[in-house]
Structure formats: C-alpha cells, structure tokens
Amino acid sequence: MNERQTPQTTDVVLRLEGVSKQYPGTMALKDVNFELYTGAVGVLVGDNRNPTNPP
C-alpha cells in the first residue's frame, strides 16, 4: 500500500509574475505578482465598476 502524500501549503500551484492590465485611461494592474499555494484560499479583492456605469 502506498502512503498518501499530504500537499504542503508551501507548494505553489499557480505563479503570475509581472502582470499588467490597462484599460483606456486606467492602469488596472501594474507589474503585479501573485502566487497560489496548495491548500490555501486565494482572494483577489478590488473595485469592479465600469466608470461609464456608476452604481
């Protein structure tokens, strides 16, 4: 019987480096780094409004 390996929270499953996103007149992201780890909850929070359609 094989032993099951438990994923470590130090195991990176997704790495984004130097991500930038620009919309006309707005720099949304500039040189952003993000890592998602096994077993961890990753949350990205930010304003998600269209400036031409205010709340």
C-alpha positions as CSV (number, residue, x, y, z in Angstrom):
1,M,0.0,0.0,0.0
2,N,1.4,3.4,-1.0
3,E,1.4,6.2,1.6
4,R,-0.5,9.3,0.5
5,Q,1.5,12.5,0.4
6,T,-0.1,15.5,2.0
7,P,0.2,18.6,-0.1
8,Q,2.3,21.3,1.7
9,T,1.0,24.8,1.8
10,T,4.4,25.8,0.5
11,D,3.7,24.1,-2.8
12,V,3.0,26.8,-5.4
13,V,0.3,25.7,-7.9
14,L,0.0,29.0,-9.8
15,R,2.5,31.8,-10.1
16,L,1.9,35.0,-12.0
17,E,4.8,37.5,-12.3
18,G,4.9,41.0,-13.8
19,V,1.2,41.1,-14.8
20,S,-0.1,44.4,-16.1
21,K,-3.6,45.3,-17.4
22,Q,-4.5,48.7,-18.8
23,Y,-7.9,50.0,-20.0
24,P,-8.3,53.2,-21.9
25,G,-7.3,55.9,-19.4
26,T,-6.8,53.5,-16.5
27,M,-3.9,51.3,-15.3
28,A,-5.8,48.5,-13.5
29,L,-2.7,46.4,-12.7
30,K,1.0,47.3,-13.0
31,D,3.7,44.7,-12.5
32,V,1.7,42.6,-10.1
33,N,3.0,39.2,-8.7
34,F,0.6,36.6,-7.4
35,E,1.2,33.1,-6.0
36,L,-1.5,30.5,-5.2
37,Y,-0.5,27.7,-2.8
38,T,-1.8,24.2,-2.4
39,G,-4.4,24.1,0.4
40,A,-4.6,27.9,0.7
41,V,-7.5,30.1,-0.1
42,G,-6.6,32.9,-2.5
43,V,-8.7,36.0,-2.7
44,L,-8.3,39.0,-5.0
45,V,-10.4,42.0,-4.0
46,G,-10.9,45.2,-5.8
47,D,-13.3,47.7,-7.3
48,N,-15.2,46.1,-10.2
49,R,-17.2,49.1,-11.5
50,N,-17.4,50.3,-15.0
51,P,-16.6,54.1,-14.8
52,T,-19.2,54.8,-17.5
53,N,-21.8,53.0,-15.5
54,P,-21.6,54.1,-11.8
55,P,-23.5,52.2,-9.1
